[in-house]
Structure formats: structure tokens, C-alpha cells
Amino acid sequence: MKSKTQEALKKLFPRLKKKIIKPNDDLVKKAILDSMDLVTLVTMLSKKYKFDIDKYQKKHKKFTIDNLDSFIN
């Protein structure tokens, strides 16, 4: 079963559909997402799951699928 974050990534960024992204890959450092992509993802997560970027950044240093999923669940 895909995670909520993986589903959002594949929907928002079709170029990632065939890319293998490990749950602990840093989405920014591994250049999976650029800064504008990250803004788009955070905006979608904020609207759909009431994601709070300030609270997230206090708890997590990296943007990984595991971290994002644990935070929105």
C-alpha cells in the first residue's frame, strides 16, 4: 500500500511515477523535489491534511516520506 505522501507525489508530479523513492530518501537533498515542488507539496498537504510546516520543521530536519507520513497521520 502506498503512503499518503507517495500518492501525493505521484499525483502532483507525474515525472516521479516511474522513479523509485525510498521512504527514508531526503526529497530535497537527493534532488527529487526542487524548492517550488516542495512548496507545491506542502501546500497540498496543508489543504488536505492540515499540515503545519512550522511544527513539522521543529520536529524533523529532513523531508522524507516516512517523516511526512508520520507527521500527517
Residue pairs with C-beta under 8 A, 6 or more apart in sequence:
2 10
3 23
3 65
3 69
4 49
4 68
4 69
4 72
4 73
5 45
5 65
5 68
5 69
5 72
6 21
6 65
8 41
8 44
8 45
8 48
9 16
9 21
9 33
9 41
9 65
10 16
10 17
12 37
12 40
12 41
12 44
13 33
13 37
16 32
19 32
21 27
21 32
21 65
22 65
23 64
23 65
23 66
23 69
24 64
24 65
24 66
25 32
25 64
25 65
26 62
26 63
26 64
27 33
27 38
27 63
27 64
27 65
28 35
28 38
28 62
28 63
29 62
33 41
33 63
38 63
42 51
42 53
45 51
45 68
45 72
46 52
46 53
49 72
51 71
51 72
55 71
56 67
56 68
56 71
59 71
60 67
60 71
